[in-house]
């Protein structure tokens, strides 16, 4: 006989059940306890147990026979591993967060995502967003066909294409567009270190003849399925539409990336996918449970009619806790890479910004980004930052972080383009400041994302650079705007508490005076739009010449480092590199010259050392106390072995003074004559080093 024969008629739970009590106060429970109560007839525990085993079939294997549950009043719960029992030391790295809700079968229910991004409801929602955007969003473009990319995948007549399992039996083919127009979908995905099916000089003719869908990795197959569901015949996938073993074709198509994504009818973003094999769709993220009747249901119905009614009418909605991406300028992509892998990738960053409409397939739901809107299926992404009043003052004040990212991006490009604004010097100056502020924000966000190949630093950003070249009308030089130099030389590596990825003698992906040179996240020390007047900025250096020679046809892609340089006229002082063995000591002593440490076999600072994020390296000029600086490249490895022994003195070039702070480039000589490469930058109140006042012309490569 059930000990739960007198349930609460309100459907809020049974006072004799620990799980039910958890609805009113925070409480811990365990898997054996829930099992025990379910077997004793508690419909709540029966529903919960069934739901848990549906969403996490390997619950006991992953979290142990005595898995722990923390129930919270907000209908949130967390699953923790058995702390002492069956798993012992083999505990999972992460806990599972779930959300649950009890309701009665006759109660009206709120809309909730189905927990399956391939479900019809997901596509219904996606179509709603698409049609609304096409009809009402002027910035995003209309439904007119556009020029197709050089090559696209032809999915065939949509009416003739089946859905579901039949799709895998179909063939698609690669076609040369030859100026043809049409509607196409572009796919943004992560390669994830895999080598998916690609088009090469050896396979291009075969791919033009036909590609069986069954030969495609899961992500590509899903993209074909999405295009067909949305009624679009053409699909662009980089690995299949660019000849991967042809450097000329790859570079030419990379230079057209802005057009490929900007002209697409829609970009499908494989947000939750870490590789081509992992697929776009996610399922079994939510479940709705009705309790099964026990074997003695008829007897229980007679003895406890209220309990029987509850059992028959009670429902449980259980889902993995929905996680929304952080799109703010201050987000750390590395913290999101497990949940939203593509948002942590540099190529994907550019593709998201270039596309007018982006349909994200996340781990729990679909969500939407266009130039005028940011939404998700569950409604949890706040649009408070997109209020019209923010747009109304966009041109006149800083609105960083107040607008969704794509809205902010296209506001920078389009606000202030009217003829009246262009004819006004004040209006044009405001617009240029907005564009430069947006460029700075993009560079800092972009460099904070991962690239498989450091050589892609400039190519993976050339699409947005093409947009900004047209908007700014300024001269683009290896990632830098010539008109913003020399202030734009003042950038530094932000991951200063770790060893830089590139060693001091490694080949760099760009000239050392470009932010693209260190394979690391960077930040600008001086706003590219110019420091505020109250800071009393005084520029001491003058750029005499900037030369940037593209490696190929893409003017904004890779450059020839040996032929690209910057000629600078500046005051120079000689200095020496040193480091603090314990940078937490005040006043930063003892410190050691790098050359002395290398000669005596003293190891360099470890990656774990740091002084308030400023690293452990310093520059000393004359007899003044050393000042901190962050090297662009690794001077010693993570074990403290010296990669550069400091056998020659370095020099510092005075760039600017602002707000009583000195800004200097740290340079080392390379080759013969006054030729240097940058190895870092100094920003310090103490960097008031005296010089003779004479300026020297130097070449920075």
C-alpha positions as CSV (number, residue, x, y, z in Angstrom):
1,X,0.0,0.0,0.0
2,X,1.3,3.5,-0.9
3,X,2.3,5.7,1.9
4,X,1.4,8.7,-0.3
5,X,-2.3,8.2,0.0
6,X,-3.1,11.8,1.0
7,X,-1.5,14.1,-1.6
8,X,-2.0,17.8,-1.7
9,X,-4.9,18.4,-4.0
10,X,-3.4,21.6,-5.4
11,X,-0.8,19.6,-7.3
12,X,2.1,21.3,-5.4
13,X,3.4,18.1,-3.9
14,X,3.0,15.5,-1.1
15,X,4.1,16.7,2.4
16,X,5.5,13.2,3.1
17,X,7.9,13.3,0.1
18,X,11.3,14.9,0.4
19,X,11.3,15.8,-3.3
20,X,7.9,17.5,-3.0
21,X,9.0,19.5,0.0
22,X,11.9,20.8,-2.2
23,X,9.4,22.8,-4.1
24,X,9.0,25.1,-1.1
25,X,12.5,25.2,0.3
26,X,15.9,24.3,-0.9
27,X,16.7,20.7,-0.2
28,X,19.2,18.0,-1.1
29,X,18.2,14.5,-2.2
30,X,19.8,11.4,-3.7
31,X,19.1,9.0,-6.5
32,X,18.3,6.1,-4.0
33,X,15.9,8.3,-2.2
34,X,14.0,9.3,-5.4
35,X,14.0,5.7,-6.5
36,X,12.6,4.6,-3.1
37,X,9.8,7.2,-3.1
38,X,8.9,6.4,-6.7
39,X,8.6,2.7,-5.8
40,X,6.4,3.6,-2.8
41,X,3.9,5.4,-5.1
42,X,4.9,9.1,-5.1
43,X,3.8,10.3,-8.5
44,X,6.2,13.2,-8.3
45,X,9.3,11.0,-7.7
46,X,8.1,8.6,-10.4
47,X,7.8,11.4,-12.9
48,X,11.2,12.8,-11.9
49,X,12.9,9.5,-12.1
50,X,11.6,8.8,-15.6
51,X,12.5,12.2,-16.8
52,X,16.0,12.0,-15.4
53,X,16.7,8.6,-17.0
54,X,15.3,9.9,-20.4
55,X,17.6,13.0,-20.4
56,X,20.6,11.3,-18.8
57,X,20.3,7.6,-19.6
58,X,23.8,7.0,-18.2
59,X,23.0,8.8,-14.9
60,X,24.4,6.1,-12.6
61,X,27.5,5.5,-14.7
62,X,28.3,9.2,-14.9
63,X,27.3,10.4,-11.4
64,X,27.4,7.2,-9.3
65,X,24.7,5.1,-7.6
66,X,24.3,7.7,-4.9
67,X,24.2,10.8,-7.2
68,X,23.2,13.9,-5.3
69,X,20.5,16.4,-6.3
70,X,20.1,19.9,-5.1
71,X,16.5,21.2,-5.6
72,X,15.9,24.9,-5.4
73,X,12.7,26.9,-5.1
74,X,13.1,28.5,-8.5
75,X,12.5,25.1,-10.0
76,X,16.2,24.7,-10.7
77,X,18.1,21.5,-9.8
78,X,21.7,20.5,-10.1
79,X,23.0,16.9,-10.3
80,X,26.3,16.3,-8.5
81,X,28.5,13.2,-8.6
82,X,28.4,10.7,-5.7
83,X,31.0,12.3,-3.4
84,X,32.1,9.1,-1.5
85,X,30.5,6.1,-3.1
86,X,30.7,4.1,-6.3
87,X,32.7,6.6,-8.4
88,X,35.4,7.5,-5.9
89,X,38.0,9.4,-7.8
90,X,36.4,9.0,-11.3
91,X,34.1,12.0,-10.9
92,X,32.9,13.9,-13.9
93,X,34.3,17.4,-14.5
94,X,31.0,19.2,-14.7
95,X,27.7,19.0,-12.9
96,X,24.4,19.0,-14.8
97,X,21.9,21.8,-14.3
98,X,18.3,21.1,-15.0
99,X,15.0,23.0,-14.8
100,X,11.7,21.4,-13.8
101,X,8.1,22.4,-13.6
102,X,5.0,20.5,-12.4
103,X,1.6,21.1,-13.9
104,X,-1.8,19.5,-14.2
105,X,-3.0,18.2,-17.6
106,X,-5.8,20.7,-17.9
107,X,-3.7,23.7,-17.1
108,X,-2.9,26.1,-19.9
109,X,0.9,25.9,-20.6
110,X,3.4,28.6,-21.6
111,X,5.3,28.1,-24.9
112,X,8.5,26.2,-24.4
113,X,11.1,25.0,-26.9
114,X,10.7,21.3,-27.6
115,X,14.3,20.5,-26.7
116,X,14.9,19.4,-30.3
117,X,16.4,21.9,-32.7
118,X,15.3,19.8,-35.7
119,X,11.7,19.8,-34.5
120,X,9.0,21.4,-36.6
121,X,8.4,24.0,-33.9
122,X,12.0,25.2,-34.3
123,X,11.5,25.6,-38.0
124,X,8.2,27.3,-37.5
125,X,9.9,29.8,-35.2
126,X,12.8,30.3,-37.6
127,X,10.4,31.0,-40.5
128,X,8.6,33.5,-38.4
129,X,11.8,35.4,-37.7
130,X,12.9,35.2,-41.4
131,X,9.7,36.4,-42.8
132,X,9.4,39.3,-40.3
133,X,13.0,40.3,-41.2
134,X,12.4,40.2,-44.9
135,X,9.2,42.2,-44.7
136,X,10.1,44.8,-42.1
137,X,13.9,45.2,-41.6
138,X,15.2,47.6,-44.2
139,X,18.8,47.3,-43.2
140,X,18.8,43.5,-43.5
141,X,17.7,43.5,-47.2
142,X,14.7,42.1,-49.0
143,X,13.9,38.7,-50.6
144,X,15.3,39.6,-54.0
145,X,17.9,37.1,-55.5
146,X,21.5,38.2,-55.3
147,X,24.7,37.2,-57.2
148,X,25.7,33.7,-56.3
149,X,29.3,33.0,-55.0
150,X,31.8,31.6,-57.5
151,X,30.7,28.1,-56.6
152,X,27.7,26.8,-54.7
153,X,26.1,23.5,-53.9
154,X,23.0,22.8,-55.9
155,X,20.5,20.8,-53.8
156,X,18.1,20.2,-56.7
157,X,14.5,21.1,-57.1
158,X,13.1,21.5,-53.6
159,X,9.7,19.9,-54.6
160,X,11.5,16.8,-55.7
161,X,13.5,16.5,-52.4
162,X,12.3,14.3,-49.7
163,X,12.8,14.9,-46.0
164,X,14.2,12.9,-43.1
165,X,16.0,9.6,-43.8
166,X,15.3,9.8,-47.6
167,X,17.7,12.8,-47.9
168,X,20.7,10.6,-47.4
169,X,20.0,8.8,-50.6
170,X,20.0,12.0,-52.6
171,X,22.9,13.7,-54.4
172,X,23.9,17.3,-54.5
173,X,26.4,18.8,-57.0
174,X,28.9,21.6,-57.1
175,X,28.2,24.2,-59.8
176,X,30.1,27.2,-61.1
177,X,27.6,30.1,-60.8
178,X,29.0,32.1,-63.8
179,X,27.2,35.3,-62.7
180,X,23.9,33.6,-62.0
181,X,21.6,35.1,-59.4
182,X,19.6,33.3,-56.8
183,X,18.9,32.8,-53.1
184,X,21.5,30.8,-51.1
185,X,22.3,29.9,-47.6
186,X,25.8,30.1,-46.2
187,X,27.1,27.8,-43.5
188,X,29.3,28.9,-40.7
189,X,31.0,26.0,-38.9
190,X,34.1,25.0,-37.0
191,X,36.6,22.6,-38.6
192,X,37.6,21.5,-35.1
193,X,40.9,20.0,-36.2
194,X,39.1,17.5,-38.5
195,X,39.6,17.1,-42.3
196,X,36.0,16.9,-43.7
197,X,35.1,16.2,-47.3
198,X,36.8,19.0,-49.3
199,X,36.9,20.1,-52.9
200,X,40.4,19.8,-54.4
201,X,41.9,20.0,-57.8
202,X,41.6,16.2,-57.9
203,X,38.0,16.1,-56.8
204,X,36.4,19.2,-58.3
205,X,35.1,17.4,-61.4
206,X,33.8,14.5,-59.4
207,X,31.9,17.0,-57.1
208,X,30.4,18.7,-60.1
209,X,29.1,15.4,-61.3
210,X,27.5,14.7,-57.9
211,X,28.1,14.3,-54.2
212,X,26.1,11.6,-52.3
213,X,24.7,13.2,-49.1
214,X,25.7,10.0,-47.3
215,X,29.3,10.9,-47.9
216,X,29.0,14.3,-46.2
217,X,29.9,14.8,-42.5
218,X,26.9,15.3,-40.2
219,X,27.1,19.1,-40.0
220,X,27.1,19.4,-43.8
221,X,24.2,16.9,-44.1
222,X,22.2,18.9,-41.5
223,X,22.9,22.1,-43.4
224,X,21.4,20.6,-46.6
225,X,18.4,19.5,-44.6
226,X,17.9,23.0,-43.2
227,X,18.1,24.6,-46.6
228,X,15.5,22.2,-48.0
229,X,13.2,22.7,-45.0
230,X,13.4,26.5,-45.6
231,X,12.9,26.1,-49.4
232,X,16.3,27.3,-50.6
233,X,18.0,25.5,-53.4
234,X,21.6,26.7,-53.1
235,X,24.1,26.2,-50.2
236,X,27.6,27.6,-49.7
237,X,30.1,25.6,-47.6
238,X,33.7,26.7,-47.5
239,X,35.4,23.3,-47.6
240,X,33.3,22.3,-50.7
241,X,33.0,25.6,-52.6
242,X,36.7,26.7,-52.3
243,X,39.4,24.6,-53.9
244,X,41.3,23.8,-50.7
245,X,44.7,22.8,-52.3
246,X,44.8,25.8,-54.6
247,X,46.4,28.8,-52.7
248,X,45.3,31.1,-55.5
249,X,41.7,30.0,-55.4
250,X,41.7,30.0,-51.6
251,X,43.1,33.5,-51.4
252,X,40.7,34.9,-54.1
253,X,37.7,33.4,-52.4
254,X,38.8,34.5,-49.0
255,X,39.0,38.1,-50.3
256,X,35.3,37.7,-51.4
257,X,34.1,36.5,-48.0
258,X,32.4,39.8,-47.3
259,X,30.2,39.4,-50.4
260,X,29.6,35.7,-49.8
261,X,28.1,36.3,-46.3
262,X,26.6,39.7,-46.9
263,X,24.7,38.5,-50.0
264,X,23.4,35.3,-48.4
265,X,19.7,35.0,-47.9
266,X,20.5,33.4,-44.5
267,X,23.6,32.2,-42.7
268,X,23.1,28.9,-40.8
269,X,25.4,29.1,-37.7
270,X,26.4,25.7,-36.3
271,X,26.7,27.4,-32.9
272,X,26.8,24.2,-30.7
273,X,28.9,22.2,-33.1
274,X,32.6,21.8,-32.5
275,X,33.4,19.9,-35.7
276,X,31.9,18.8,-39.0
277,X,31.2,15.3,-37.6
278,X,29.2,16.6,-34.6
279,X,26.2,17.8,-36.5
280,X,24.1,20.9,-36.2
281,X,20.9,19.6,-34.5
282,X,20.6,18.7,-30.8
283,X,17.7,16.6,-29.4
284,X,16.5,15.2,-26.1
285,X,17.1,18.4,-24.3
286,X,13.6,18.4,-22.7
287,X,10.9,15.9,-21.9
288,X,7.3,16.0,-20.7
289,X,6.4,13.1,-18.4
290,X,3.1,11.5,-17.3
291,X,3.4,8.9,-14.5
292,X,2.7,5.3,-15.4
293,X,0.0,3.4,-13.6
294,X,1.3,1.0,-11.0
295,X,0.4,-2.7,-11.1
296,X,-2.2,-2.3,-8.4
297,X,-3.7,0.8,-9.9
298,X,-7.3,-0.4,-9.7
299,X,-7.0,-1.1,-6.0
300,X,-5.3,2.2,-5.3
301,X,-7.9,4.0,-7.3
302,X,-10.6,2.6,-5.0
303,X,-8.8,3.2,-1.8
304,X,-7.3,6.6,-2.6
305,X,-9.3,8.3,-5.4
306,X,-7.7,11.7,-4.9
307,X,-4.2,10.1,-5.3
308,X,-5.4,8.3,-8.4
309,X,-6.7,11.5,-9.9
310,X,-3.4,13.3,-9.1
311,X,-1.4,10.4,-10.7
312,X,-3.5,10.6,-13.9
313,X,-3.4,14.4,-14.3
314,X,0.1,15.2,-13.0
315,X,2.8,16.2,-15.6
316,X,6.4,17.1,-15.3
317,X,8.3,19.4,-17.7
318,X,12.0,18.7,-17.3
319,X,14.8,20.1,-19.4
320,X,18.5,20.9,-19.3
321,X,18.9,24.5,-18.1
322,X,18.9,26.8,-21.1
323,X,22.1,28.7,-21.5
324,X,22.2,31.9,-23.5
325,X,25.4,33.2,-25.1
326,X,27.1,36.3,-23.9
327,X,27.4,38.7,-26.8
328,X,28.7,41.6,-24.8
329,X,32.0,43.2,-25.8
330,X,33.4,42.0,-22.4
331,X,32.5,38.3,-22.9
332,X,35.2,35.7,-22.6
333,X,34.8,33.3,-25.5
334,X,37.0,30.7,-23.9
335,X,34.4,30.3,-21.1
336,X,31.7,29.6,-23.7
337,X,33.6,27.3,-26.0
338,X,32.2,24.1,-24.4
339,X,28.6,25.2,-24.9
340,X,28.9,27.5,-27.9
341,X,32.1,26.3,-29.7
342,X,31.6,28.4,-32.8
343,X,31.3,31.6,-30.9
344,X,34.9,31.1,-29.7
345,X,36.3,30.8,-33.3
346,X,37.8,33.8,-35.1
347,X,36.6,32.9,-38.6
348,X,33.1,32.4,-37.2
349,X,33.2,35.9,-35.6
350,X,33.7,37.6,-39.0
351,X,31.1,35.5,-40.7
352,X,28.5,36.4,-38.0
353,X,29.1,40.1,-38.4
354,X,29.0,40.0,-42.3
355,X,25.8,38.1,-42.6
356,X,22.5,40.1,-42.6
357,X,20.5,37.3,-41.0
358,X,22.0,34.5,-38.8
359,X,20.0,31.5,-37.6
360,X,21.9,29.9,-34.7
361,X,21.4,26.3,-33.8
362,X,22.4,26.2,-30.1
363,X,22.5,23.2,-27.7
364,X,19.0,23.7,-26.4
365,X,17.2,26.0,-28.9
366,X,17.4,28.1,-32.0
367,X,18.1,31.8,-31.7
368,X,18.2,34.7,-34.1
369,X,20.5,37.6,-35.0
370,X,20.0,40.2,-37.7
371,X,20.9,43.8,-38.1
372,X,17.9,44.9,-36.2
373,X,17.0,42.1,-33.7
374,X,18.3,39.5,-31.3
375,X,15.9,36.8,-30.1
376,X,15.8,33.2,-28.9
377,X,13.1,30.5,-29.0
378,X,12.4,30.6,-25.2
379,X,12.4,34.4,-25.1
380,X,15.1,34.6,-22.5
381,X,17.6,36.8,-24.4
382,X,16.8,40.3,-23.2
383,X,16.2,42.9,-25.9
384,X,16.3,45.7,-23.3
385,X,19.6,46.9,-24.9
386,X,17.9,47.3,-28.3
387,X,15.4,50.0,-27.2
388,X,14.8,52.6,-29.9
389,X,16.0,55.4,-27.6
390,X,19.5,54.1,-27.8
391,X,19.5,54.3,-31.5
392,X,18.3,57.9,-31.3
393,X,21.4,59.0,-29.6
394,X,23.8,56.5,-31.3
395,X,25.6,59.2,-33.3
396,X,26.2,61.6,-30.4
397,X,27.5,59.4,-27.5
398,X,29.1,56.2,-26.6
399,X,26.6,53.3,-26.7
400,X,29.1,50.5,-26.3
401,X,27.3,47.5,-24.7
402,X,23.9,49.1,-25.0
403,X,23.1,47.4,-28.4
404,X,23.2,43.8,-29.5
405,X,26.4,43.1,-31.5
406,X,25.1,43.0,-35.0
407,X,22.8,46.0,-34.4
408,X,25.8,47.9,-33.0
409,X,27.9,46.8,-36.0
410,X,25.5,48.0,-38.6
411,X,24.5,51.1,-36.7
412,X,28.2,52.1,-36.9
413,X,28.2,51.4,-40.7
414,X,24.9,53.1,-41.5
415,X,24.1,55.8,-39.0
416,X,25.3,59.2,-40.3
417,X,25.5,58.3,-44.0
418,X,23.0,60.8,-45.1
419,X,24.0,63.6,-47.5
420,X,23.3,66.3,-44.8
421,X,25.6,64.5,-42.4
422,X,28.4,64.0,-44.9
423,X,28.3,67.7,-45.9
424,X,28.8,68.6,-42.2
425,X,32.4,68.5,-40.9
426,X,31.1,67.9,-37.4
427,X,28.7,65.1,-38.5
428,X,31.4,63.4,-40.5
429,X,33.9,63.6,-37.6
430,X,31.3,62.0,-35.3
431,X,30.7,59.3,-37.8
432,X,34.4,58.6,-38.2
433,X,34.9,58.4,-34.4
434,X,32.0,55.9,-34.2
435,X,33.5,53.8,-37.0
436,X,37.0,53.8,-35.4
437,X,35.5,52.9,-32.0
438,X,33.7,50.0,-33.6
439,X,36.9,48.9,-35.4
440,X,38.7,48.9,-32.1
441,X,36.0,46.9,-30.4
442,X,36.0,44.4,-33.3
443,X,39.8,43.9,-33.2
444,X,39.7,43.3,-29.5
445,X,36.8,40.9,-29.7
446,X,38.3,39.1,-32.8
447,X,41.8,38.6,-31.4
448,X,40.2,37.1,-28.3
449,X,39.0,34.2,-30.4
450,X,40.9,31.1,-31.5
451,X,42.5,30.4,-34.8
452,X,44.0,27.1,-35.9
453,X,46.6,28.8,-38.0
454,X,48.2,32.0,-36.9
455,X,48.8,32.9,-40.5
456,X,45.1,33.5,-40.8
457,X,45.1,36.5,-38.5
458,X,44.6,39.0,-41.4
459,X,42.7,36.8,-43.9
460,X,40.1,35.8,-41.3
461,X,39.4,39.5,-40.7
462,X,39.6,40.7,-44.3
463,X,35.9,40.6,-44.9
464,X,35.0,43.1,-42.1
465,X,38.1,45.1,-43.1
466,X,36.6,45.4,-46.6
467,X,33.4,46.8,-45.1
468,X,35.3,49.3,-43.0
469,X,37.6,50.4,-45.9
470,X,34.5,51.4,-47.8
471,X,32.9,53.1,-44.8
472,X,36.0,54.9,-43.5
473,X,37.7,55.8,-46.7
474,X,41.0,55.4,-45.0
475,X,44.2,53.6,-46.0
476,X,44.4,50.0,-44.7
477,X,47.9,48.7,-43.9
478,X,48.2,45.2,-42.6
479,X,45.4,45.6,-40.1
480,X,46.2,49.2,-39.2
481,X,44.6,52.5,-40.5
482,X,47.5,54.7,-41.7
483,X,45.6,57.8,-40.6
484,X,45.5,56.5,-36.9
485,X,49.2,56.0,-36.7
486,X,51.3,56.3,-34.6
487,X,48.7,56.1,-31.8
488,X,47.5,52.7,-33.2
489,X,50.9,51.3,-32.5
490,X,50.1,51.4,-28.8
491,X,48.5,48.0,-28.3
492,X,49.5,45.2,-25.9
493,X,48.9,41.5,-25.4
494,X,46.1,41.0,-22.8
495,X,46.9,37.4,-21.8
496,X,49.9,38.7,-19.9
497,X,49.8,36.1,-17.1
498,X,50.7,33.3,-19.6
499,X,53.5,32.6,-21.9
500,X,52.9,34.1,-25.4
501,X,52.2,31.5,-28.1
502,X,54.9,32.9,-30.4
503,X,58.5,32.8,-29.4
504,X,60.7,35.8,-29.9
505,X,62.4,34.3,-33.0
506,X,59.3,32.7,-34.5
507,X,57.9,34.0,-37.8
508,X,55.0,36.3,-37.1
509,X,51.7,36.4,-39.1
510,X,52.1,40.1,-39.7
511,X,54.6,43.0,-39.4
512,X,55.5,43.6,-35.7
513,X,53.9,47.1,-35.9
514,X,50.5,45.5,-36.6
515,X,48.1,44.2,-33.9
516,X,47.9,41.0,-36.0
517,X,51.6,40.3,-35.2
518,X,51.2,38.5,-31.8
519,X,49.1,35.4,-31.9
520,X,47.2,36.5,-28.9
521,X,44.4,38.7,-27.7
522,X,45.2,42.4,-27.8
523,X,43.9,45.7,-26.5
524,X,44.6,49.3,-27.6
525,X,46.1,51.6,-24.9
526,X,44.9,54.7,-26.7
527,X,41.4,55.0,-28.3
528,X,41.8,54.9,-32.0
529,X,39.3,57.7,-32.3
530,X,41.7,59.8,-30.3
531,X,42.3,60.3,-26.5
532,X,40.0,62.8,-24.8
533,X,41.2,66.4,-24.7
534,X,41.4,66.4,-20.9
535,X,44.2,63.9,-21.1
536,X,46.4,66.5,-22.8
537,X,47.8,64.1,-25.4
538,X,51.1,65.1,-27.0
539,X,52.3,63.0,-29.9
540,X,56.1,62.8,-30.1
541,X,56.6,60.4,-33.1
542,X,55.9,60.9,-36.8
543,X,55.1,58.2,-39.3
544,X,57.2,58.9,-42.4
545,X,56.1,56.0,-44.6
546,X,54.0,52.8,-44.3
547,X,54.4,50.0,-46.8
548,X,52.2,46.9,-46.8
549,X,52.7,44.4,-49.6
550,X,50.0,41.7,-50.0
551,X,51.1,38.2,-50.5
552,X,48.5,37.7,-53.2
553,X,45.5,39.3,-54.7
554,X,43.7,40.1,-51.4
555,X,44.9,43.5,-50.3
556,X,43.6,42.9,-46.8
557,X,44.9,39.4,-46.5
558,X,48.4,38.1,-45.7
559,X,51.3,40.4,-46.4
560,X,55.0,39.8,-47.2
561,X,56.7,40.6,-44.0
562,X,60.1,41.1,-45.6
563,X,58.7,43.9,-47.8
564,X,56.3,45.5,-45.4
565,X,57.6,48.1,-43.0
566,X,56.9,51.4,-41.2
567,X,59.3,54.3,-41.2
568,X,59.1,56.2,-37.9
569,X,60.8,59.4,-36.7
570,X,61.0,59.4,-32.9
571,X,63.2,60.1,-29.9
572,X,65.1,56.9,-28.9
573,X,66.6,55.8,-25.6
574,X,68.6,52.7,-24.9
575,X,67.4,50.3,-22.4
576,X,67.8,46.8,-21.0
577,X,65.3,44.0,-20.3
578,X,65.0,42.7,-16.8
579,X,62.5,40.7,-14.8
580,X,61.4,40.3,-11.2
581,X,61.8,36.8,-9.8
582,X,58.9,37.6,-7.5
583,X,56.9,40.5,-9.0
584,X,54.6,40.7,-5.9
585,X,57.4,42.1,-3.8
586,X,57.4,45.9,-3.3
587,X,59.2,47.8,-4.7
588,X,59.6,45.0,-7.2
589,X,63.0,43.8,-5.9
590,X,65.1,41.9,-6.4
591,X,65.1,42.2,-10.2
592,X,67.6,40.7,-12.6
593,X,68.8,41.7,-16.1
594,X,67.8,39.1,-18.7
595,X,71.4,38.9,-20.1
596,X,72.8,38.2,-16.6
597,X,70.2,35.6,-15.9
598,X,70.9,33.8,-19.2
599,X,74.6,33.9,-18.6
600,X,74.3,32.6,-15.0
601,X,71.8,29.9,-15.9
602,X,69.0,31.6,-13.9
603,X,65.6,30.6,-15.3
604,X,63.1,33.1,-16.4
605,X,59.8,33.8,-14.8
606,X,57.2,31.1,-14.9
607,X,53.8,31.5,-16.5
608,X,52.1,31.6,-13.2
609,X,53.9,34.8,-12.1
610,X,52.3,38.1,-12.7
611,X,51.9,41.6,-11.2
612,X,48.2,42.6,-11.4
613,X,48.0,41.2,-14.9
614,X,51.1,43.1,-16.1
615,X,53.5,40.1,-16.3
616,X,57.0,39.8,-14.8
617,X,59.2,41.6,-17.4
618,X,60.5,45.2,-17.1
619,X,62.5,47.7,-19.0
620,X,65.2,49.7,-17.4
621,X,66.6,52.9,-18.9
622,X,69.7,54.6,-17.4
623,X,69.7,54.4,-13.6
624,X,65.9,54.8,-13.2
625,X,63.9,52.1,-11.6
626,X,62.6,49.5,-14.1
627,X,59.0,49.8,-15.4
628,X,56.6,47.0,-16.3
629,X,55.9,45.9,-19.9
630,X,54.1,43.0,-21.5
631,X,56.2,41.3,-24.3
632,X,54.4,40.6,-27.6
633,X,56.3,37.3,-27.8
634,X,57.7,34.7,-25.4
635,X,61.2,35.6,-24.2
636,X,61.4,32.3,-22.2
637,X,59.3,29.2,-22.3
638,X,56.9,28.0,-19.7
639,X,59.7,26.1,-18.0
640,X,61.8,29.3,-17.7
641,X,64.3,28.3,-20.4
642,X,65.5,31.4,-22.2
643,X,64.5,31.8,-25.9
644,X,66.3,35.1,-26.2
645,X,69.3,35.7,-24.0
646,X,69.2,39.5,-24.1
647,X,72.6,39.6,-25.6
648,X,72.0,43.1,-27.1
649,X,70.4,46.2,-25.6
650,X,67.0,47.2,-26.7
651,X,65.8,50.7,-27.4
652,X,62.5,52.5,-26.7
653,X,60.8,54.9,-29.1
654,X,58.8,57.7,-27.6
655,X,55.3,57.7,-29.2
656,X,53.1,59.8,-26.9
657,X,52.4,61.4,-23.6
658,X,48.9,61.5,-22.3
659,X,47.5,62.2,-18.8
660,X,51.1,62.4,-17.5
661,X,51.8,58.9,-18.7
662,X,54.6,58.0,-21.1
663,X,54.0,55.6,-24.0
664,X,57.0,53.9,-25.7
665,X,57.5,51.1,-28.2
666,X,60.1,48.5,-27.0
667,X,62.2,47.5,-30.0
668,X,65.1,45.2,-30.8
669,X,67.5,45.6,-33.7
670,X,67.1,43.1,-36.6
671,X,69.6,43.0,-39.4
672,X,71.9,45.9,-40.3
673,X,71.2,49.6,-40.1
674,X,68.4,51.3,-38.1
675,X,66.0,48.3,-38.6
676,X,64.0,47.1,-35.7
677,X,61.1,44.9,-34.7
678,X,58.7,45.6,-31.9
679,X,58.7,43.3,-28.9
680,X,56.3,45.2,-26.7
681,X,55.0,48.5,-25.4
682,X,55.5,50.5,-22.2
683,X,52.7,52.6,-20.6
684,X,53.8,54.0,-17.3
685,X,53.8,57.1,-15.1
686,X,57.4,56.5,-14.4
687,X,58.4,56.2,-18.1
688,X,59.6,59.9,-18.2
689,X,63.0,59.0,-19.6
690,X,65.1,61.9,-20.7
691,X,66.3,62.0,-24.2
692,X,68.4,64.6,-26.1
693,X,65.3,65.7,-28.0
694,X,66.7,64.7,-31.3
695,X,64.6,62.4,-33.5
696,X,65.9,59.4,-35.4
697,X,64.4,57.8,-38.4
698,X,64.1,54.1,-38.0
699,X,62.5,51.2,-39.9
700,X,60.2,48.8,-38.1
701,X,59.5,45.5,-39.8
